[in-house]
Amino acid sequence: MRLFALSDEEAAQVAARSGTPCFAYRLDVALASFRALRSVLPARADIAYAVKANPGAPLIAAFASAGALIDCASSGELERAQAAGMPGGRVLFAGPGKTKAELELALSMGARIQADGIEDLERLDDLLAAKSGRGEAREEPLRISLRVHPASGVAESSRIIGGSGPSAFGVDEEDLLPFLESARRFTRIRITGLQVFAASNERDAARLLGNYRRSFEIASRLAREVGRLELIDLGGGLGIPYAELEAELDLAALGSGLSRILEENPWFEGRVIVEPGRFLAGPCGVYLARVLRTKRSRGTRFAILEGGVNHLLRPLLTGQPFPTRLVGGTGTPMPWTLAGPLCTALDRLGEVLVPEAKAGDLVMLGQAGAYGFTEAMSGFLCHPQPGEIWLRGSAS
C-alpha cells in the first residue's frame, strides 16, 4: 500500500494550482481499495462505507456506484447519503446517542437502524405509533439490528473503540437477556440483526477474525432468543499502515478466514457486513501545507506549518504522526517536530524524519483521506478552512 496518493511532482502541481493548505483526494485510489477488499470477501458479505471516516460527497457517490452500502451515524451523514442518491435500503444508521428527529429521518429513508439501547426502541415505538395513528401502519414489525458490546474475548491494538472495557456503545453482553426481556413489549419492532464493533485500525487479520468469531458466538446466543437472524454486522476496524515499516492488513487471510467462519456456522444463512472507513478512504488522501518558519529550541528542530490540529487531530489523539515527506527534499533525513500555527502547545503533528526544511517548503502528509479535516478542531482560532481537491486520477 502506498503511503502517499500523490507523487512529489503531482503534489507540487496541486499546491501551485489550488494553493495551500489543502487536502487532495484521488477517487481512483479509493475505488482500488474497495475493489481489493471486495475481491477477497465471500459472496454473502457486503461492504458498508463508514461515512465518519470522510463524508466527502464525491467519495460517498463513488463507493455507492461501486456497490457499497453506506454506514451513517448522524442526520448529517444520512442527508449526505440521500444527496448521493443512495437508496434507503442500502443505508445503515448507527450511533450511541440517536435523537428522535434522527430516527424519524432514518425511518423516512427506509434505512436499516442499529439500536444501541432501550431508548432507541422507545423512540422508534413512539414514531411507529404516531404513523399508525395517521393511518400509516406497517404491515409487519420494523426489522432492526442490535449493537452488543462484548464482555470479553476481543482483541484491539488501538484503544479508540475500547475493546471489551466499559463502553457507551451498545448493550453490554452480560445485560443482553434482561434487555431482550424488556424489549419484548415493543411489538412494532423486531430484532433480526446484530452489530458488534470492537476494534480500530487493526492490521492483524488474526485479531479481526478472532473478533468475528466472538461476534458469531454472540449472534448464536441472540438468535436463540429472538429467532432467525438475517444480518450480522461485524463492524469496521480494518487498518492501514502509517509508517514505512508497518505491515499491511493481509486481505487474503481476512477473506478466507471469514469464509471459514461462515462454513463453521451453518445455522446462519443471512448476510454479513464489514464497515471499513479508514481502510477505504485513508490511502486516497494527502494533506499539503507549506512551512511558515523554522526554529531550534533547546535541542529540538521545529517546522511551523500553515495548519495543525485545526486540520489534523489524529496525531494528538494517537501519538502517531501521519507519514510525512518534504516535497522535493534532498539530503539526509533528520528529526523535526511539526507544529501548527495555533496558540497552544498542543498544536503538534508529531515527530518526523525529513531533510533540512526552510520557510516556503511544501510538506505532504499521507494516509490523510480518513479522519483528517472533519475530525479536526476546525473552529479553533478561526483560521481559514483548508481547500479540498477531488481528483479522478493523477494530478497531472
SULQUIQUI-V405529 format. One record per backbone hydrogen bond with DSSP energy under -0.5 kcal/mol. NH is the residue of the N-H (numbers start at 0). CO is the residue of the C=O. If there is no record, write none. Layout:
BEGIN
nh:NH co:CO
nh:NH co:CO
END
This chain:
BEGIN
nh:10 co:6
nh:11 co:7
nh:12 co:8
nh:13 co:9
nh:14 co:10
nh:15 co:11
nh:16 co:12
nh:17 co:13
nh:18 co:14
nh:20 co:287
nh:21 co:287
nh:22 co:386
nh:23 co:285
nh:24 co:388
nh:25 co:283
nh:26 co:24
nh:26 co:390
nh:29 co:25
nh:30 co:26
nh:31 co:27
nh:32 co:28
nh:33 co:29
nh:34 co:30
nh:35 co:31
nh:36 co:32
nh:37 co:33
nh:38 co:34
nh:39 co:35
nh:39 co:36
nh:40 co:36
nh:44 co:41
nh:45 co:271
nh:47 co:45
nh:47 co:273
nh:48 co:46
nh:48 co:68
nh:49 co:275
nh:50 co:48
nh:50 co:70
nh:52 co:49
nh:53 co:50
nh:59 co:55
nh:60 co:56
nh:61 co:57
nh:62 co:58
nh:63 co:59
nh:64 co:60
nh:65 co:61
nh:66 co:62
nh:66 co:63
nh:67 co:62
nh:68 co:46
nh:69 co:89
nh:70 co:48
nh:71 co:69
nh:71 co:91
nh:77 co:73
nh:78 co:74
nh:79 co:75
nh:80 co:76
nh:81 co:77
nh:82 co:78
nh:83 co:79
nh:84 co:81
nh:85 co:80
nh:89 co:86
nh:90 co:87
nh:91 co:69
nh:92 co:111
nh:93 co:71
nh:102 co:98
nh:103 co:99
nh:104 co:100
nh:105 co:101
nh:106 co:102
nh:107 co:103
nh:108 co:104
nh:109 co:105
nh:110 co:105
nh:111 co:90
nh:112 co:110
nh:113 co:92
nh:114 co:112
nh:114 co:144
nh:119 co:116
nh:120 co:116
nh:121 co:117
nh:122 co:118
nh:123 co:119
nh:124 co:120
nh:125 co:121
nh:126 co:122
nh:127 co:123
nh:128 co:124
nh:129 co:125
nh:130 co:126
nh:131 co:127
nh:132 co:128
nh:133 co:129
nh:133 co:130
nh:134 co:131
nh:135 co:130
nh:141 co:187
nh:143 co:141
nh:143 co:189
nh:144 co:112
nh:145 co:192
nh:146 co:114
nh:147 co:145
nh:147 co:194
nh:148 co:170
nh:149 co:147
nh:157 co:199
nh:164 co:161
nh:170 co:146
nh:171 co:169
nh:172 co:148
nh:174 co:171
nh:175 co:172
nh:178 co:174
nh:179 co:175
nh:180 co:176
nh:181 co:177
nh:182 co:178
nh:183 co:179
nh:183 co:180
nh:184 co:181
nh:185 co:182
nh:186 co:184
nh:188 co:185
nh:189 co:141
nh:191 co:143
nh:191 co:189
nh:192 co:143
nh:193 co:230
nh:194 co:145
nh:195 co:232
nh:201 co:236
nh:202 co:200
nh:204 co:202
nh:207 co:203
nh:208 co:204
nh:209 co:205
nh:210 co:206
nh:211 co:207
nh:212 co:208
nh:213 co:209
nh:214 co:210
nh:215 co:211
nh:216 co:212
nh:217 co:213
nh:218 co:214
nh:219 co:215
nh:220 co:216
nh:221 co:217
nh:222 co:218
nh:223 co:219
nh:224 co:220
nh:224 co:221
nh:225 co:221
nh:226 co:222
nh:229 co:191
nh:230 co:191
nh:231 co:270
nh:232 co:193
nh:233 co:231
nh:233 co:272
nh:238 co:201
nh:245 co:242
nh:250 co:248
nh:253 co:249
nh:254 co:250
nh:255 co:251
nh:256 co:252
nh:257 co:253
nh:258 co:254
nh:259 co:255
nh:260 co:256
nh:261 co:257
nh:262 co:258
nh:263 co:259
nh:264 co:260
nh:264 co:261
nh:267 co:264
nh:268 co:266
nh:270 co:229
nh:271 co:43
nh:272 co:231
nh:273 co:45
nh:274 co:234
nh:278 co:237
nh:280 co:276
nh:281 co:277
nh:283 co:280
nh:284 co:281
nh:285 co:23
nh:286 co:364
nh:287 co:21
nh:288 co:362
nh:290 co:360
nh:291 co:303
nh:292 co:303
nh:294 co:301
nh:296 co:299
nh:299 co:296
nh:301 co:294
nh:301 co:299
nh:302 co:336
nh:303 co:292
nh:303 co:301
nh:304 co:302
nh:304 co:338
nh:305 co:289
nh:310 co:307
nh:311 co:307
nh:312 co:371
nh:315 co:312
nh:316 co:312
nh:317 co:313
nh:318 co:314
nh:324 co:363
nh:326 co:324
nh:326 co:361
nh:328 co:325
nh:333 co:353
nh:335 co:351
nh:336 co:300
nh:337 co:335
nh:337 co:349
nh:338 co:302
nh:338 co:336
nh:339 co:346
nh:343 co:341
nh:346 co:343
nh:347 co:345
nh:348 co:337
nh:349 co:337
nh:351 co:335
nh:351 co:349
nh:353 co:333
nh:353 co:351
nh:359 co:290
nh:360 co:357
nh:362 co:288
nh:363 co:324
nh:364 co:286
nh:365 co:322
nh:365 co:363
nh:366 co:2
nh:367 co:284
nh:368 co:281
nh:368 co:284
nh:369 co:366
nh:370 co:52
nh:374 co:371
nh:375 co:371
nh:375 co:372
nh:376 co:308
nh:377 co:375
nh:379 co:376
nh:381 co:378
nh:382 co:379
nh:386 co:20
nh:388 co:22
nh:390 co:24
nh:390 co:388
END
